[in-house]
Amino acid sequence: MENELKLLEMKVAQLIARAQLLRAENQDLRAKLAQSLDEANQLKENTAVVSARLEALIESLPQEKEDGEA
């Protein structure tokens, strides 16, 4: 009976240690996810700005005349 209790105590300690490790890993992953989402949002904003600038640049180019007119 004593050995069974010691074995159970050891398994519970291992389980607690594993849970703490997983909790820490989960927190790390949540922080990395938040950072990645922030970076993705920044890239979307940058893409929108660049797209608007390109559209403005294209609009400022001289238009080609149709029907072979010079």
N, CA, C and O atoms as a DFTB+ gen file, in Angstrom:
280 C
 N C O
     1  1       0.833      -1.202       0.000
     2  2       0.000       0.000       0.000
     3  2       0.871       1.257       0.000
     4  3       0.586       2.226      -0.704
     5  1       1.933       1.223       0.798
     6  2       2.860       2.359       0.878
     7  2       3.499       2.631      -0.486
     8  3       3.627       3.784      -0.898
     9  1       3.896       1.567      -1.178
    10  2       4.515       1.717      -2.496
    11  2       3.531       2.289      -3.511
    12  3       3.899       3.105      -4.356
    13  1       2.284       1.854      -3.419
    14  2       1.265       2.350      -4.330
    15  2       1.021       3.842      -4.118
    16  3       0.829       4.588      -5.079
    17  1       1.028       4.269      -2.871
    18  2       0.854       5.695      -2.571
    19  2       2.034       6.512      -3.083
    20  3       1.854       7.604      -3.622
    21  1       3.247       5.977      -2.911
    22  2       4.443       6.674      -3.411
    23  2       4.394       6.794      -4.936
    24  3       4.720       7.838      -5.501
    25  1       3.983       5.708      -5.587
    26  2       3.882       5.722      -7.046
    27  2       2.826       6.735      -7.492
    28  3       3.053       7.494      -8.434
    29  1       1.693       6.749      -6.831
    30  2       0.640       7.705      -7.147
    31  2       1.115       9.138      -6.918
    32  3       0.844      10.027      -7.725
    33  1       1.823       9.353      -5.817
    34  2       2.357      10.682      -5.508
    35  2       3.333      11.136      -6.592
    36  3       3.332      12.302      -6.986
    37  1       4.155      10.220      -7.067
    38  2       5.128      10.535      -8.107
    39  2       4.410      10.868      -9.418
    40  3       4.793      11.808     -10.113
    41  1       3.382      10.106      -9.751
    42  2       2.641      10.360     -10.974
    43  2       1.902      11.696     -10.918
    44  3       1.839      12.416     -11.914
    45  1       1.348      12.025      -9.761
    46  2       0.661      13.307      -9.595
    47  2       1.661      14.453      -9.738
    48  3       1.355      15.470     -10.360
    49  1       2.846      14.292      -9.165
    50  2       3.883      15.324      -9.282
    51  2       4.294      15.503     -10.737
    52  3       4.491      16.630     -11.191
    53  1       4.423      14.408     -11.466
    54  2       4.770      14.491     -12.885
    55  2       3.657      15.194     -13.673
    56  3       3.924      16.009     -14.556
    57  1       2.436      14.869     -13.343
    58  2       1.297      15.483     -14.002
    59  2       1.261      16.991     -13.745
    60  3       0.999      17.772     -14.660
    61  1       1.517      17.387     -12.534
    62  2       1.540      18.816     -12.179
    63  2       2.662      19.534     -12.927
    64  3       2.472      20.634     -13.446
    65  1       3.831      18.899     -12.975
    66  2       4.970      19.500     -13.681
    67  2       4.656      19.653     -15.166
    68  3       4.971      20.676     -15.774
    69  1       4.040      18.637     -15.737
    70  2       3.694      18.684     -17.161
    71  2       2.649      19.779     -17.427
    72  3       2.734      20.497     -18.423
    73  1       1.679      19.896     -16.538
    74  2       0.650      20.929     -16.692
    75  2       1.271      22.321     -16.623
    76  3       0.887      23.204     -17.390
    77  1       2.211      22.527     -15.725
    78  2       2.880      23.824     -15.609
    79  2       3.685      24.128     -16.867
    80  3       3.699      25.259     -17.354
    81  1       4.355      23.101     -17.385
    82  2       5.135      23.277     -18.610
    83  2       4.214      23.643     -19.783
    84  3       4.520      24.543     -20.565
    85  1       3.104      22.946     -19.892
    86  2       2.156      23.229     -20.971
    87  2       1.532      24.611     -20.823
    88  3       1.284      25.291     -21.818
    89  1       1.281      25.025     -19.596
    90  2       0.720      26.364     -19.364
    91  2       1.709      27.430     -19.836
    92  3       1.323      28.398     -20.492
    93  1       2.977      27.245     -19.499
    94  2       4.001      28.214     -19.915
    95  2       4.139      28.229     -21.438
    96  3       4.264      29.292     -22.045
    97  1       4.115      27.048     -22.046
    98  2       4.211      26.960     -23.497
    99  2       2.993      27.625     -24.149
   100  3       3.129      28.306     -25.166
   101  1       1.833      27.433     -23.581
   102  2       0.611      28.038     -24.099
   103  2       0.697      29.562     -24.043
   104  3       0.318      30.239     -24.998
   105  1       1.187      30.099     -22.945
   106  2       1.341      31.545     -22.817
   107  2       2.309      32.079     -23.865
   108  3       2.075      33.134     -24.454
   109  1       3.395      31.348     -24.095
   110  2       4.379      31.747     -25.099
   111  2       3.746      31.745     -26.493
   112  3       3.952      32.667     -27.282
   113  1       2.982      30.708     -26.776
   114  2       2.330      30.621     -28.082
   115  2       1.286      31.719     -28.263
   116  3       1.133      32.252     -29.362
   117  1       0.574      32.058     -27.205
   118  2      -0.405      33.145     -27.290
   119  2       0.291      34.475     -27.593
   120  3      -0.201      35.279     -28.385
   121  1       1.431      34.691     -26.960
   122  2       2.183      35.936     -27.204
   123  2       2.689      35.980     -28.645
   124  3       2.630      37.022     -29.298
   125  1       3.186      34.847     -29.135
   126  2       3.664      34.800     -30.519
   127  2       2.517      34.994     -31.506
   128  3       2.681      35.650     -32.534
   129  1       1.367      34.429     -31.195
   130  2       0.199      34.600     -32.055
   131  2      -0.215      36.068     -32.102
   132  3      -0.495      36.602     -33.176
   133  1      -0.252      36.712     -30.958
   134  2      -0.623      38.127     -30.908
   135  2       0.354      38.960     -31.728
   136  3      -0.057      39.863     -32.458
   137  1       1.639      38.662     -31.612
   138  2       2.649      39.394     -32.380
   139  2       2.466      39.146     -33.874
   140  3       2.575      40.075     -34.675
   141  1       2.192      37.916     -34.248
   142  2       1.990      37.594     -35.665
   143  2       0.754      38.296     -36.216
   144  3       0.767      38.783     -37.347
   145  1      -0.305      38.347     -35.428
   146  2      -1.514      39.041     -35.866
   147  2      -1.265      40.535     -36.034
   148  3      -1.762      41.147     -36.980
   149  1      -0.500      41.121     -35.125
   150  2      -0.138      42.533     -35.248
   151  2       0.671      42.776     -36.522
   152  3       0.432      43.741     -37.249
   153  1       1.623      41.894     -36.777
   154  2       2.445      42.029     -37.978
   155  2       1.596      41.881     -39.236
   156  3       1.788      42.617     -40.203
   157  1       0.665      40.939     -39.228
   158  2      -0.217      40.740     -40.382
   159  2      -1.071      41.980     -40.626
   160  3      -1.252      42.402     -41.768
   161  1      -1.591      42.556     -39.559
   162  2      -2.392      43.779     -39.703
   163  2      -1.555      44.929     -40.253
   164  3      -2.027      45.703     -41.086
   165  1      -0.325      45.038     -39.791
   166  2       0.572      46.086     -40.285
   167  2       0.866      45.881     -41.765
   168  3       0.904      46.840     -42.536
   169  1       1.075      44.630     -42.156
   170  2       1.324      44.347     -43.573
   171  2       0.104      44.672     -44.426
   172  3       0.247      45.179     -45.538
   173  1      -1.085      44.389     -43.925
   174  2      -2.308      44.747     -44.654
   175  2      -2.409      46.251     -44.830
   176  3      -2.749      46.736     -45.909
   177  1      -2.113      46.988     -43.769
   178  2      -2.149      48.449     -43.854
   179  2      -1.122      48.955     -44.855
   180  3      -1.418      49.834     -45.664
   181  1       0.088      48.399     -44.801
   182  2       1.144      48.812     -45.726
   183  2       0.743      48.508     -47.169
   184  3       1.000      49.307     -48.070
   185  1       0.122      47.366     -47.383
   186  2      -0.324      46.982     -48.719
   187  2      -1.375      47.961     -49.234
   188  3      -1.349      48.349     -50.402
   189  1      -2.288      48.353     -48.369
   190  2      -3.322      49.314     -48.765
   191  2      -2.699      50.656     -49.141
   192  3      -3.104      51.278     -50.123
   193  1      -1.721      51.099     -48.365
   194  2      -1.052      52.378     -48.648
   195  2      -0.317      52.307     -49.984
   196  3      -0.416      53.218     -50.806
   197  1       0.413      51.227     -50.190
   198  2       1.161      51.076     -51.438
   199  2       0.202      50.991     -52.618
   200  3       0.458      51.581     -53.668
   201  1      -0.885      50.271     -52.459
   202  2      -1.876      50.152     -53.522
   203  2      -2.451      51.521     -53.885
   204  3      -2.588      51.845     -55.065
   205  1      -2.782      52.315     -52.885
   206  2      -3.321      53.652     -53.125
   207  2      -2.282      54.526     -53.835
   208  3      -2.625      55.286     -54.740
   209  1      -1.035      54.420     -53.434
   210  2       0.020      55.215     -54.081
   211  2       0.194      54.805     -55.539
   212  3       0.355      55.653     -56.416
   213  1       0.160      53.492     -55.790
   214  2       0.299      53.023     -57.166
   215  2      -0.870      53.485     -58.026
   216  3      -0.680      53.913     -59.164
   217  1      -2.066      53.399     -57.484
   218  2      -3.235      53.863     -58.230
   219  2      -3.111      55.352     -58.548
   220  3      -3.425      55.774     -59.661
   221  1      -2.660      56.144     -57.586
   222  2      -2.482      57.577     -57.817
   223  2      -1.408      57.819     -58.873
   224  3      -1.551      58.703     -59.719
   225  1      -0.344      57.040     -58.825
   226  2       0.732      57.177     -59.803
   227  2       0.238      56.816     -61.201
   228  3       0.543      57.509     -62.171
   229  1      -0.515      55.743     -61.299
   230  2      -1.060      55.329     -62.592
   231  2      -1.998      56.391     -63.133
   232  3      -1.981      56.670     -64.332
   233  1      -2.803      56.979     -62.293
   234  2      -3.734      58.024     -62.714
   235  2      -3.000      59.269     -63.196
   236  3      -3.503      60.005     -64.044
   237  1      -1.813      59.498     -62.652
   238  2      -1.072      60.704     -63.040
   239  2      -0.306      60.528     -64.347
   240  3       0.207      61.502     -64.898
   241  1      -0.222      59.294     -64.850
   242  2       0.471      59.058     -66.119
   243  2      -0.371      59.606     -67.266
   244  3      -1.600      59.599     -67.206
   245  1       0.300      60.080     -68.305
   246  2      -0.460      60.568     -69.471
   247  2      -1.245      59.417     -70.094
   248  3      -0.768      58.284     -70.154
   249  1      -2.443      59.723     -70.551
   250  2      -3.307      58.726     -71.157
   251  2      -2.908      58.548     -72.622
   252  3      -2.584      59.513     -73.314
   253  1      -2.938      57.295     -73.078
   254  2      -2.713      57.042     -74.500
   255  2      -3.967      57.398     -75.261
   256  3      -5.085      57.147     -74.811
   257  1      -3.762      57.988     -76.425
   258  2      -4.910      58.322     -77.258
   259  2      -5.297      57.075     -78.064
   260  3      -4.435      56.314     -78.504
   261  1      -6.593      56.886     -78.246
   262  2      -7.085      55.725     -78.974
   263  2      -7.169      56.032     -80.475
   264  3      -7.053      57.185     -80.889
   265  1      -7.371      54.996     -81.273
   266  2      -7.553      55.099     -82.726
   267  2      -6.314      55.660     -83.423
   268  3      -6.428      56.312     -84.461
   269  1      -5.154      55.413     -82.868
   270  2      -3.914      55.804     -83.529
   271  2      -3.629      57.284     -83.529
   272  3      -2.730      57.724     -84.245
   273  1      -4.346      58.067     -82.768
   274  2      -4.101      59.505     -82.717
   275  2      -2.812      59.766     -81.962
   276  3      -2.508      59.048     -81.010
   277  1      -2.051      60.764     -82.355
   278  2      -0.793      61.049     -81.702
   279  2      -0.922      62.091     -80.650
   280  3       0.066      62.442     -80.004
